[in-house]
Amino acid sequence: MWLKSTAIAAAAISILTMSVAAAPPIDERLVMKLLGDLRSAIGRDDRAAVAAMIEYPINVLAGGMRIPMPTTAELIRNYDVVFSPSLKAVIAQAAIPAAGRPSPAYRINISETVATVAGDLLWLQPVGGSLKITRITEPLTPQAASAADAPEKSERAPRRLTLSVGQTQLSGTLPSGGRDSYIIAAARNQLIDVRINGVNARDIVIHIADLKTQAPLDARARDGVRVWTGRAPAEADYRIDVVRLAPAGEPLLPYVLVISMR
């Protein structure tokens, strides 16, 4: 009898070991896709889309307290509490460390069972064949989450984008008086469409100018708009400045920049 029980226990352990060993590591591409979708949904304030990326029930950890969120509806009702400006800033700046690149402000670490963002502020885990957010912890202080956007760094170096034909979408956050700049190359007479999503009124606008001459493409590109569509006057590099005009409100305003060229 003892031998039979031992054999059954050994077989159970063997099966469990095999299932764990067979578990594939979390795909880095799935992690970055989920974070990209999350950033986009936050940028356009699509609360239902954000809530759909979470596995329920979930406990949100804030200030040493556990706040239960049993359903999608409950999270949407408490959206501003859960997705605070500090947490949005972490999500916007998180990246996977890579050789030859500056160390990210907030690291993404991936193991076989979980991908974590900024230590344990977010957990991403496979659930029912897809990746879901399974844990949310609020940053301890707003200062910790916005350190990379301190006033002396409110204007970052321009980022060159590689886009000849098609569409690209980027997300970011801006402190009061902040500016992000992007550079694109366009052929003469190429149609360019640039727009800012996920912001109110003129809280954040875009300016577009010839990189070399600094000449705005037109009066609207000079004054700043949410949407600009037109043709490149010459084959050249063009600078797109995303500028925060809102002096008050959240410490960090998220935005989504969409650039289309054809």
GUZATOR-399462 format. One record per residue (C-alpha): residue in three letters; x negated, y negated, z. Coordinates in steps of 0.05 Angstrom, whole numbers, plus 5000, padded with zeros to 4 digits. Layout:
ALAXYZ ...
//
This chain:
MET500050005000 TRP494349535019 LEU490749694954 LYS497049554914 SER498148874949 THR490848694937 ALA491348874864 ILE497648444856 ALA494347854891 ALA488047924848 ALA492247944785 ALA495947324806 ILE489446954820 SER486747184753 ILE492846924716 LEU492546254753 THR485046184738 MET486246334665 SER491845814660 VAL487545284693 ALA481545444650 ALA485845434588 ALA488544734603 PRO485844264550 PRO482743604571 ILE487042984562 ASP485942694492 GLU482542014495 ARG486641794435 LEU493241944471 VAL490841534531 MET489140934488 LYS495640994449 LEU499740994513 LEU495940394539 GLY496640044472 ASP504140164472 LEU504439934545 ARG500739284529 SER505139144470 ALA511539274510 ILE509138824567 GLY507138284517 ARG514038254486 ASP517438344554 ASP520838984532 ARG522339244601 ALA526339844578 ALA520440074535 VAL515640004594 ALA520340384640 ALA520940954588 MET513441084595 ILE514041274668 GLU515641954699 TYR521141924752 PRO521841924810 ILE515641504824 ASN513141154887 VAL509940474875 LEU504540324927 ALA504239594947 GLY501039295008 GLY500739975043 MET508140105031 ARG511440614986 ILE517040324944 PRO521240894914 MET523440824842 PRO528041414829 THR530641204761 THR529140784700 ALA534640304720 GLU531640194788 LEU524840034759 ILE527739544710 ARG531339194768 ASN524539134804 TYR520339024742 ASP517238364764 VAL515238674831 VAL512139294799 PHE508738964739 SER505838364775 PRO501237874739 SER495338214773 LEU497238904748 LYS498638634678 ALA491638334678 VAL488639014696 ILE492539364641 ALA490438834589 GLN483038884605 ALA482239634620 ALA477540024574 ILE473640664569 PRO466240554582 ALA461940654520 ALA454540634506 GLY452239984475 ARG458239594500 PRO458839144561 SER461639484622 PRO469239384622 ALA472438964676 TYR476939554693 ARG474740264677 ILE478940824648 ASN476541514670 ILE479242154638 SER479142854666 GLU482643494647 THR488743334690 VAL489242574696 ALA486941924666 THR486041374717 VAL485740624707 ALA481640174753 GLY480540714805 ASP487640944819 LEU491940344801 LEU495040754745 TRP495241504735 LEU496841784667 GLN498542534664 PRO501443024614 VAL508843144628 GLY513143574583 GLY508543524523 SER507242774527 LEU503142294569 LYS506841914624 ILE505141424680 THR505741824744 ARG502741344796 ILE502640594803 THR498840204857 GLU498939444861 PRO492039104862 LEU490338884933 THR489538144914 PRO491137724853 GLN483937474855 ALA481238174845 ALA485438274783 SER483837604752 ALA476337554767 ALA474637654693 ASP479037054676 ALA476036554726 PRO476335834702 GLU469135824678 LYS470836404632 SER477536164608 GLU474836094537 ARG471536724512 ALA467036824452 PRO470736914385 ARG472237634365 ARG471437814292 LEU476838264264 THR476038734205 LEU482538684165 SER482938594090 VAL490038844077 GLY495139084127 GLN497038914198 THR493538904266 GLN496438774335 LEU492438544395 SER494438374466 GLY491337934518 THR492537484577 LEU490936744587 PRO489936344650 SER492135614654 GLY488135234600 GLY485535894571 ARG483936044499 ASP482336684460 SER479336624390 TYR479137114332 ILE475737074264 ILE478437384200 ALA475737374129 ALA480737234073 ALA480437203998 ARG482836593960 ASN490436563955 GLN491237164002 LEU497737144042 ILE496637094117 ASP501937174170 VAL500037034243 ARG504937044301 ILE505137054377 ASN510237514410 GLY512237614482 VAL511836884504 ASN516936334518 ALA517635714475 ARG510735384467 ASP507535694528 ILE502335994481 VAL501035764409 ILE496235894353 HIS491635424314 ILE488335644249 ALA482335304216 ASP476735424167 LEU471035704209 LYS465635314172 THR468934644161 GLN473534664222 ALA479134384177 PRO486134634198 LEU489835004143 ASP495634514148 ALA499134054198 ARG502734624233 ALA496235014241 ARG493134384270 ASP498734234319 GLY499734954342 VAL505635414327 ARG508336094347 VAL508736334275 TRP504436124215 THR505136394145 GLY501336144084 ARG495836284034 ALA488436214044 PRO486035604004 ALA479135923991 GLU475136554003 ALA472536414073 ASP472436594146 TYR478236314186 ARG478636214261 ILE485136354299 ASP485436034367 VAL490736294416 VAL491735734466 ARG495735704530 LEU499635054536 ALA503835234597 PRO500334904657 ALA504435274709 GLY507735944718 GLU504236604725 PRO496636584737 LEU495837004675 LEU500636984616 PRO500637604571 TYR501337534496 VAL501537974434 LEU498037714371 VAL500338024305 ILE496337874241 SER498738114173 MET494838024108 ARG496738214037 
//
